[in-house]
Amino acid sequence: MREFLNRLSAQFTEERGTPWLLVLLGLCGLAYVLAHVIQIQRYILPAGQFKIIHVGGAAGLIFLYAAAKAQGALARWLHLALAIVAAGILLYIFHEHTLLTTRRSFLPNTTDTIVAAVFLLICLYASIREWGWVVAAIAVIGLLYGYFGYLMPEGLLYHGGITLRRLIGYTSIPFFSGLLGSLAELSAGTIFPFMLLAAGLRATGCVEFIMALAYRIGGQTRAGPAQIAIISSGMMGMVSGSSVANVASTGALTIPLMKRVGFRPEFAGAVEAVASSGGQITPPVMGLAAFLIVGLTGIPYGEIVVAAVFPALIYYLYLMVAVHLRAVKSDVDASADETMRKEFGRTESVWRACLYNAHFFIAVAYLVWVLLETNLAGRASIHATAILLGLYILREIAFSWRGLKTIASNIAGLIARTAYMGALSGAQIAVIVAVIGVLVEILTVTGFAQKLSFFMLELAGGNLWLLLVVAAIACLAFGLGLPTSASYILVALMGAPALVKLGVPLMAAHFFVFFFANISAITPPVAVCCLVAAKIAESDFFRTSFIAVRLGLPGFILPFLFVAHPEILGIGASLPYTAMVSAMALLGVIALNVMLEGFLLRPLNIVERVLLLPAALGLIHPNLWASVAGIAIFAGLLGWQWMTRPKLAPASADELT
């Protein structure tokens, strides 16, 4: 029996754990995925019932996973009990949905209140298990503020207070807000399908193909594995919803290689962290924030994707130049490294490799096309996942000479692994978004979010640039430790309205807060991407974080340019003009990096470094003549460096022979 369970659990995952619990987890994950697919395709359930399946099921899966991986019997049975409690709450709310939304919508009974309180506690614990204590602590502080608001001093923080029963009602039932609010609906209908697509990419070998393709594009340059990290993380980020998962998947391969060829561990970790964070600003998915921006602003999805193209190009081209400069400065040359060639270099041609992995390109092309045409993100993602898996299965059948029984087993294993990985990663996002929903609900019903916007306007005194600085600090602070989608929701609620009131275009305001929310993933003291990268690199966390801040310079500068140069986002400008302004911005941030690195074609002296500052500011400044002056200074310095660079000594007669 144990051998049978081991074989069955291996269909879902290669992880070690209690076999019967892994099988139960896999089956529950498969049911969880099917429920989402059917609902998104057919819309057979009311929104409230679908949301409790999504959030309650997510908590249950997280506890089942913890039970399966637990080492001791006490921890195993405790988490199994919590999974049963989560399932009980799911069934209760599902069964009582009609009464909760009609007869008890404003007058919940005692059982409703107890269920809501227990549901809140288990979701808080699930978020702590998966994301640490930061998010749960912020939510608890928000709840305490909702209850004790009447004790706050008059002004920004004061409100009349919320009774305990009503406060608990706001967290889930009977109001279907908080844990079961609009964010949970967005997570269930939009975010989860993309987590399923990301799982499909991993299960069908697309991650390995992307790494090999990145090697062909940039792996044979001086910065070798650093360029692989940048290209592969950008490509993965196009369709992935998590920067942390991006670091863990691509960084496990690229960071050790960067260290091997001569990059310092802190620099290697920082490169991967910054590259993976950039994936969240890269179209078409943009860390799922593109769909959140659509929901909050009403701007068509196609306009948002087009607006993100040039900022993403600036971010990644800058990073590629930065790592190349560091490689030259540090005398690192990975172009002939045999380890990389063995790891990523394949004997077949690039075109043959692309043809062999055509399922990846077809699925992504279909996804982008449908998103631009219909805006039905969840359904498009499910269809793209089905196309990805279907074409992969056809390829395996066509190129496999194994028996039908083996092929059938492999197909079943592929579907099971995709469902398992998609369900777990989707559950992790679901629970954190649900907990953030509690905080957003409290901030809304107490009026704090609106008052904060007015406070920021008052603090800035009508000065737009001072308001931008205040908003940037607030966005970084509120975004610390959160996944991109959750952090954007929070900072958009607080920062964007104040910017719009001072005349910033709606899209520019939301891109401003979105970029800062995303860049908080590499900003100390939390810097979740740097935390994962530093662990892989075996480097100092804070050193890695500070290097990442410098490598991620465009992430801090571009948001201000969205306000000064909204043309970068294509707002009120033609494509050629948008490209020209973006090119100036790229040169500006490169000039800043050269100044900080102290190296261009050779080491810079103090005068050259000082000259680069006005050159960079001139290129970034929203003025044609300032940009011309910046180009002139940068070009003159480049020419001077070229003429005074060290010359290689001519080969002697003995060397030639």
C-alpha positions in Angstrom: 0.0 0.0 0.0 2.8 2.4 0.9 4.5 1.7 -2.4 1.3 2.4 -4.3 0.9 5.7 -2.4 4.5 6.7 -3.2 3.9 6.1 -6.9 0.7 8.0 -6.8 2.2 11.0 -5.0 5.1 11.0 -7.5 2.5 11.8 -10.2 1.9 15.1 -8.4 5.3 16.1 -7.0 8.8 14.9 -6.4 8.8 16.5 -2.9 9.2 14.3 0.1 6.6 14.1 2.8 3.8 11.9 4.2 2.7 9.9 1.1 -1.1 9.7 1.8 -1.2 13.4 2.7 0.7 14.3 -0.5 -1.9 12.2 -2.5 -4.8 13.9 -0.6 -3.1 17.3 -1.3 -2.7 16.5 -5.0 -6.3 15.4 -5.4 -7.6 18.5 -3.5 -5.4 20.6 -5.7 -6.8 19.0 -8.8 -10.4 19.6 -7.6 -9.4 23.2 -6.7 -8.1 23.9 -10.2 -11.2 22.2 -11.8 -13.5 24.4 -9.7 -11.8 27.5 -11.0 -11.6 26.4 -14.6 -15.3 25.5 -14.7 -16.4 28.7 -13.0 -14.3 31.0 -15.2 -15.6 29.2 -18.3 -19.3 28.9 -17.3 -20.0 31.3 -14.4 -22.3 28.8 -12.7 -21.8 30.0 -9.1 -22.7 33.3 -7.5 -19.6 35.5 -6.8 -19.8 34.9 -3.0 -19.7 31.1 -3.3 -16.8 31.2 -5.8 -14.8 33.5 -3.5 -15.2 31.2 -0.5 -14.1 28.3 -2.6 -11.0 30.3 -3.7 -10.0 31.7 -0.3 -11.2 28.9 2.0 -9.8 26.3 -0.4 -6.5 28.2 -0.5 -6.2 28.1 3.3 -7.1 24.3 3.3 -4.4 23.6 0.7 -1.8 25.5 2.6 -2.5 23.6 5.8 -2.6 20.3 3.9 0.8 21.0 2.5 2.2 21.9 5.9 0.8 18.7 7.3 2.3 16.6 4.5 5.7 18.2 5.0 5.7 18.3 8.8 8.4 16.3 10.6 6.6 15.6 13.8 3.3 13.9 14.5 1.9 16.9 16.5 2.6 19.4 13.8 1.2 17.0 11.2 -2.1 16.5 13.0 -2.4 20.1 14.0 -2.2 21.3 10.5 -4.5 18.6 9.3 -7.1 19.7 11.8 -6.7 23.3 10.6 -7.3 22.1 7.0 -10.5 20.3 8.2 -11.6 23.6 9.9 -11.0 25.5 6.7 -13.0 22.9 4.7 -15.8 23.2 7.3 -15.9 27.0 7.0 -16.0 26.7 3.2 -19.0 24.3 3.4 -20.8 26.5 5.9 -20.5 29.7 3.9 -21.2 27.9 0.7 -24.4 26.3 2.1 -25.6 29.5 3.9 -24.8 31.9 1.0 -28.4 32.6 0.1 -29.5 33.4 3.6 -26.3 35.4 4.2 -27.0 37.6 1.2 -30.8 38.0 1.9 -32.1 37.5 5.4 -28.9 37.9 7.4 -27.1 40.5 5.2 -27.1 43.1 8.0 -28.1 41.0 11.0 -25.7 38.1 11.2 -26.4 35.5 13.9 -23.9 34.3 16.5 -22.8 31.4 14.4 -22.0 33.7 11.5 -19.8 35.9 13.7 -17.9 32.9 15.2 -17.3 31.4 11.7 -16.1 34.8 10.4 -13.7 35.2 13.4 -12.3 31.7 13.0 -12.0 32.2 9.2 -10.0 35.4 9.9 -7.7 33.7 12.3 -6.9 30.8 10.0 -6.3 33.1 7.1 -3.9 35.3 9.2 -2.0 32.2 10.2 -1.9 30.9 6.6 -0.4 34.2 5.4 2.2 34.1 8.2 3.2 30.6 7.1 3.6 31.6 3.5 4.7 35.3 3.7 6.0 36.0 7.2 4.5 38.1 9.9 4.6 41.6 8.1 1.3 41.4 6.2 -0.6 39.7 9.0 0.7 42.3 11.5 -0.4 45.2 9.2 -3.9 43.7 8.9 -4.2 43.2 12.7 -3.1 46.8 13.2 -5.8 47.9 10.7 -8.4 45.9 12.7 -7.3 47.5 16.0 -7.5 50.9 14.3 -11.0 50.1 13.1 -12.1 49.3 16.7 -10.2 51.9 18.7 -10.4 54.8 16.1 -12.6 56.8 18.5 -9.6 57.0 20.9 -7.3 58.6 18.3 -6.6 62.3 18.4 -8.7 64.6 16.1 -7.4 64.7 12.6 -6.0 62.1 10.2 -6.4 59.1 12.4 -9.7 59.8 14.2 -13.0 58.1 13.3 -16.1 57.1 15.3 -15.0 53.5 15.9 -16.6 50.2 14.7 -18.4 47.8 17.0 -16.8 44.3 17.3 -19.6 42.4 15.6 -19.7 44.8 12.7 -15.9 44.8 12.5 -15.8 41.0 12.2 -18.6 41.2 9.6 -16.4 43.5 7.5 -13.7 40.8 7.4 -15.8 38.3 5.5 -19.5 37.5 6.2 -22.2 38.6 6.1 -21.0 41.6 4.0 -18.8 39.5 1.7 -16.0 42.0 2.0 -12.5 41.9 3.4 -11.3 38.3 2.9 -14.2 37.7 0.5 -14.2 41.2 -1.1 -13.4 42.4 -4.6 -9.7 41.6 -4.3 -10.6 37.9 -3.6 -12.8 38.0 -6.7 -10.0 39.5 -8.7 -7.5 36.9 -7.4 -9.9 34.0 -8.2 -10.9 35.1 -11.6 -7.7 36.7 -12.9 -4.6 36.0 -10.8 -5.2 32.3 -10.2 -5.4 31.4 -14.0 -2.0 33.0 -14.5 -0.5 31.1 -11.7 -1.8 28.0 -13.4 -0.2 29.1 -16.7 3.1 29.6 -14.9 2.9 26.1 -13.5 2.3 24.8 -17.0 5.4 26.6 -18.2 7.5 24.9 -15.6 5.9 21.4 -16.2 6.4 21.5 -19.9 10.1 22.5 -19.8 9.6 26.1 -20.9 11.8 27.4 -18.1 14.8 25.3 -19.3 14.1 26.4 -22.9 14.0 30.1 -21.8 17.4 29.6 -20.0 18.9 28.0 -23.0 17.6 30.7 -25.3 18.9 33.4 -23.0 22.3 31.7 -23.2 22.2 31.9 -27.0 21.4 35.6 -26.8 23.7 36.9 -24.1 25.5 33.9 -22.5 28.6 34.2 -24.7 29.3 37.8 -23.7 31.8 39.0 -21.1 29.1 39.2 -18.4 27.7 35.8 -19.6 25.6 34.4 -16.7 24.6 37.9 -15.6 23.1 38.5 -19.0 21.4 35.1 -18.9 19.8 36.1 -15.6 18.6 39.4 -17.1 17.2 37.9 -20.3 15.6 34.8 -18.8 14.1 36.7 -15.8 12.6 39.2 -18.2 11.1 36.5 -20.4 9.8 34.6 -17.4 8.4 37.8 -16.0 6.4 38.4 -19.1 4.0 35.6 -18.1 4.8 34.9 -14.5 3.0 36.6 -11.6 5.7 36.5 -8.9 9.1 38.1 -8.7 10.1 35.9 -5.7 9.3 32.7 -7.7 11.2 34.1 -10.6 14.3 34.6 -8.4 14.0 31.1 -7.0 13.6 29.4 -10.4 16.1 31.2 -12.6 18.4 32.3 -9.8 19.1 28.7 -8.7 21.0 28.3 -12.0 22.3 31.8 -12.8 23.6 32.9 -9.4 26.1 30.0 -8.9 27.4 30.6 -12.5 27.9 34.3 -11.9 29.9 33.5 -8.8 31.9 30.9 -10.7 33.0 33.3 -13.5 34.2 35.9 -11.0 31.3 38.1 -9.9 31.1 38.7 -6.2 28.2 36.9 -4.4 26.5 40.1 -3.4 26.6 41.4 -7.0 25.3 38.1 -8.4 22.4 38.0 -6.0 21.6 41.7 -6.7 21.6 41.1 -10.5 19.1 38.3 -10.2 16.9 40.1 -7.7 16.7 43.3 -9.9 16.1 41.3 -13.1 13.3 39.3 -11.5 11.7 42.4 -10.1 11.8 43.9 -13.6 9.7 41.0 -14.8 6.8 42.5 -12.9 6.8 45.7 -15.1 7.2 43.7 -18.4 4.2 43.3 -20.7 1.9 41.5 -21.2 1.2 40.3 -17.7 3.2 42.8 -15.6 3.0 40.7 -12.4 -0.8 40.7 -12.9 -0.8 44.4 -12.1 -1.9 45.2 -15.6 -5.3 43.7 -14.9 -5.5 45.5 -11.5 -4.8 48.8 -13.2 -7.6 48.1 -15.6 -10.0 47.3 -12.7 -9.1 50.5 -10.8 -8.9 53.0 -13.6 -11.0 51.6 -16.4 -8.2 52.2 -18.9 -8.3 49.5 -21.6 -5.8 46.7 -21.2 -4.2 47.3 -24.6 -3.3 50.9 -23.7 -1.7 49.8 -20.4 0.4 47.1 -22.1 1.6 49.5 -24.8 2.4 52.2 -22.2 4.7 49.7 -20.3 6.8 48.7 -23.3 9.4 51.5 -23.3 9.8 51.7 -19.5 10.5 47.9 -19.5 13.1 48.3 -22.3 14.8 51.2 -20.4 14.9 49.1 -17.3 16.5 46.0 -18.9 18.8 47.7 -21.4 20.2 49.8 -18.5 20.7 46.6 -16.4 22.5 44.8 -19.3 24.9 47.8 -19.7 25.5 48.0 -16.0 26.5 44.3 -15.7 28.7 44.6 -18.8 30.5 47.6 -17.3 31.1 45.7 -14.0 32.4 42.7 -15.9 34.9 44.8 -17.8 35.9 46.8 -14.7 36.4 43.5 -12.7 38.2 41.8 -15.6 35.5 39.1 -15.7 35.2 37.2 -19.0 32.7 34.5 -19.1 32.5 34.2 -22.9 34.5 30.9 -23.0 33.3 29.3 -19.8 32.8 25.6 -20.4 30.4 25.1 -17.5 27.8 27.5 -19.0 28.1 25.7 -22.4 27.4 22.4 -20.7 24.6 23.8 -18.7 22.8 25.8 -21.4 24.5 25.3 -24.7 22.7 22.8 -26.9 23.9 21.3 -30.1 20.8 22.1 -32.2 20.3 25.4 -33.8 18.3 28.2 -32.2 15.6 27.8 -34.9 15.3 24.1 -34.3 15.1 24.6 -30.5 12.4 27.3 -31.0 10.5 24.9 -33.3 10.8 22.1 -30.8 9.3 24.4 -28.2 6.7 26.0 -30.4 4.1 25.3 -27.8 5.6 28.1 -25.7 5.4 30.7 -28.5 1.9 29.7 -29.7 0.4 29.8 -26.2 2.0 33.2 -25.4 1.0 34.6 -28.8 -2.6 33.4 -28.3 -2.6 34.9 -24.7 -1.5 38.3 -25.9 -3.8 38.4 -28.9 -6.9 37.5 -26.8 -6.0 39.9 -24.1 -5.6 42.8 -26.5 -8.9 41.9 -28.2 -11.2 40.9 -25.4 -9.8 41.9 -21.9 -11.0 38.5 -20.6 -7.8 37.8 -18.8 -8.8 34.7 -16.7 -10.4 32.9 -19.6 -7.6 33.8 -22.0 -5.0 32.4 -19.5 -6.9 29.1 -19.1 -7.1 28.7 -22.8 -3.4 29.5 -23.2 -2.6 26.9 -20.5 -4.8 24.3 -22.4 -3.0 25.1 -25.7 0.4 24.9 -24.0 -0.3 21.5 -22.4 -2.1 20.2 -25.5 0.7 21.0 -27.9 3.3 19.7 -25.6 1.4 16.4 -25.3 1.1 16.2 -29.1 4.8 16.8 -29.4 5.6 14.1 -26.9 3.4 11.6 -28.7 4.9 12.5 -32.1 8.5 12.3 -30.9 8.2 9.5 -28.4 8.7 5.8 -29.2 7.5 4.6 -25.9 4.4 2.5 -25.5 0.9 3.9 -25.2 0.8 3.0 -21.5 3.9 5.0 -20.8 2.7 8.0 -22.8 -0.7 7.9 -21.0 1.1 7.8 -17.6 3.3 10.7 -18.6 0.3 12.8 -19.8 -1.5 12.1 -16.5 1.6 13.1 -14.6 1.9 16.3 -16.6 -1.7 17.3 -15.8 -1.3 16.3 -12.2 2.0 18.3 -11.7 0.6 21.4 -13.4 -2.5 21.3 -11.2 -0.5 20.7 -8.1 2.0 23.5 -8.7 -0.7 25.9 -9.9 -3.0 25.2 -7.0 -0.3 25.7 -4.4 1.2 28.9 -6.0 -2.4 30.2 -6.5 -3.3 29.4 -2.9 -0.3 31.3 -1.7 -1.3 34.4 -3.6 -5.0 34.0 -2.7 -4.4 34.1 1.0 -2.1 37.1 0.9 -4.5 39.1 -1.3 -7.4 38.1 0.9 -5.6 39.4 4.0 -4.7 42.6 2.2 -8.4 42.9 1.4 -9.2 43.1 5.1 -6.9 46.0 5.5 -8.2 47.8 2.4 -11.8 47.3 3.7 -10.9 48.9 7.1 -9.1 51.8 5.5 -12.1 52.4 3.2 -14.9 52.2 5.8 -13.0 54.3 8.3 -12.3 56.9 5.6 -8.5 56.8 6.3 -7.5 56.2 2.7 -9.4 59.4 1.5 -8.1 61.4 4.4 -4.5 60.2 3.7 -4.7 61.6 0.2 -5.9 65.0 1.5 -3.1 64.9 4.1 -0.5 64.2 1.5 -1.8 67.1 -0.6 -1.8 69.4 2.5 1.8 68.3 3.4 3.0 69.0 -0.1 1.3 72.4 0.0 0.2 72.1 -3.6 3.8 71.5 -4.8 3.7 68.6 -7.2 7.3 67.5 -6.9 7.2 67.5 -3.1 4.0 65.4 -3.3 5.8 63.0 -5.6 8.6 62.5 -3.1 6.0 62.0 -0.2 4.0 59.6 -2.4 7.2 57.7 -3.3 8.2 57.2 0.3 4.7 56.1 1.2 4.6 53.6 -1.6 7.9 52.1 -0.6 6.8 51.9 3.0 3.4 50.3 2.3 4.9 48.0 -0.4 7.5 46.4 1.8 7.3 42.6 2.0 4.2 42.3 -0.2 3.9 40.6 -3.6 3.5 43.0 -6.5 -0.2 42.6 -6.9 -1.0 43.2 -3.2 1.4 46.1 -2.8 0.1 47.8 -5.9 -3.5 47.6 -4.6 -2.5 49.1 -1.3 -0.4 52.0 -2.6 -2.9 52.8 -5.5 -5.6 53.2 -2.8 -3.5 55.7 -0.9 -1.1 57.4 -3.3 -2.8 57.7 -6.7 -5.8 59.8 -5.8 -3.6 62.6 -4.4 -1.5 62.7 -7.6 -4.5 62.9 -9.8 -5.9 65.8 -7.8 -2.8 67.8 -8.7 -3.2 67.2 -12.4 -1.1 64.1 -13.0 -2.7 62.0 -15.8 -4.6 59.0 -14.4 -2.3 56.4 -16.2 0.9 58.2 -15.2 -0.3 58.4 -11.5 -1.0 54.7 -11.4 2.2 53.8 -13.1 4.0 56.0 -10.6 2.7 54.1 -7.6 2.9 50.7 -9.4 6.6 51.1 -10.1 7.4 52.1 -6.5 5.3 49.3 -5.2 7.2 46.9 -7.4 10.7 48.3 -6.6 10.0 47.9 -2.9 10.8 44.2 -3.5 14.5 45.2 -3.7 14.4 48.0 -1.1 15.8 47.5 2.4 14.9 46.6 5.1 12.6 43.9 3.8 13.6 43.5 0.1 12.0 40.0 -0.3 13.6 39.4 -3.7 17.1 40.2 -2.3 16.4 38.0 0.6 15.8 34.9 -1.6 18.7 35.9 -3.9 21.1 36.4 -1.0 20.2 33.0 0.4 21.0 31.3 -3.0 24.2 33.4 -3.4 25.3 32.8 0.3 25.9 36.5 0.5 25.2 39.3 3.0 21.6 40.4 2.7 22.1 44.1 3.3 25.1 44.3 0.9 23.0 42.5 -1.7 20.1 44.9 -1.1 22.1 48.1 -1.5 23.8 46.9 -4.7 20.3 46.0 -6.0 19.1 49.5 -5.3 21.8 50.9 -7.5 21.3 48.3 -10.2 17.5 49.0 -10.0 18.1 52.8 -10.5 15.6 53.1 -13.4 12.9 51.8 -11.0 13.4 54.8 -8.8 13.8 57.4 -11.5 11.3 56.3 -14.2 8.2 57.0 -12.0 9.2 60.7 -11.8 9.7 60.7 -15.5 6.2 59.4 -16.0 5.1 62.7 -14.5 7.7 65.0 -16.1 7.7 63.0 -19.4 4.3 61.3 -19.8 5.3 60.8 -23.4 7.3 57.8 -22.2 4.0 56.1 -21.5 2.7 57.2 -24.9 0.4 59.8 -23.4 -0.3 62.5 -26.0 2.7 61.6 -28.1 3.5 59.8 -31.4 5.5 56.6 -31.4 8.7 58.3 -32.8 8.6 61.0 -30.1 8.0 58.4 -27.4 11.0 56.4 -28.6 13.2 59.6 -28.7 12.2 60.6 -25.1 12.8 57.0 -23.9 16.2 56.9 -25.6 17.2 60.2 -23.7 16.0 58.7 -20.4 18.0 55.5 -21.1 21.2 57.5 -21.8 20.5 59.5 -18.7 20.3 56.5 -16.3 23.3 54.9 -18.0 25.3 58.1 -17.4 24.3 57.9 -13.7 25.4 54.3 -13.5 28.8 55.1 -15.2 29.3 57.9 -12.7 28.5 55.6 -9.7 30.5 52.7 -11.2 33.5 55.0 -11.9 34.2 53.2 -15.2 33.4 53.7 -18.8 36.2 52.6 -21.3 38.7 53.0 -18.5 38.5 54.1 -14.8 37.0 57.7 -14.4 38.9 60.4 -12.5 37.0 62.8 -10.2 36.6 65.5 -12.9 35.0 63.0 -15.3 32.7 61.6 -12.7 31.5 65.2 -11.7 30.9 66.0 -15.4 28.6 63.0 -15.7 26.1 64.3 -13.2 25.0 67.3 -15.3 25.1 65.1 -18.4 22.7 62.6 -16.7 20.4 65.3 -15.3 20.3 67.1 -18.7 19.3 63.9 -20.5 16.6 63.1 -17.9 15.3 66.7 -17.6 12.1 67.4 -19.6 13.7 70.0 -21.8 15.1 69.6 -25.4 18.1 71.9 -24.9 19.0 70.3 -21.6 18.9 66.9 -23.3 21.1 68.2 -26.2 23.6 69.5 -23.6 23.6 66.2 -21.8 24.3 64.3 -25.0 27.1 66.7 -25.9 28.8 66.2 -22.5 28.4 62.4 -22.5 29.6 62.1 -26.1 32.6 64.4 -25.4 33.5 62.3 -22.4 33.2 59.1 -24.3 35.4 60.5 -27.1 38.0 61.6 -24.5 38.0 58.2 -22.9 38.4 56.5 -26.3 41.5 58.7 -27.1 43.1 58.2 -23.7 42.3 54.5 -23.2 45.3 52.2 -22.5 46.8 51.0 -25.8 47.7 47.3 -26.2 51.5 46.9 -26.9 52.2 45.6 -30.4 53.3 42.0 -30.6 57.0 41.3 -30.8 58.6 39.3 -33.6 59.1 36.3 -31.2 55.4 36.4 -30.3 54.4 36.5 -33.9 56.4 33.4 -34.7 
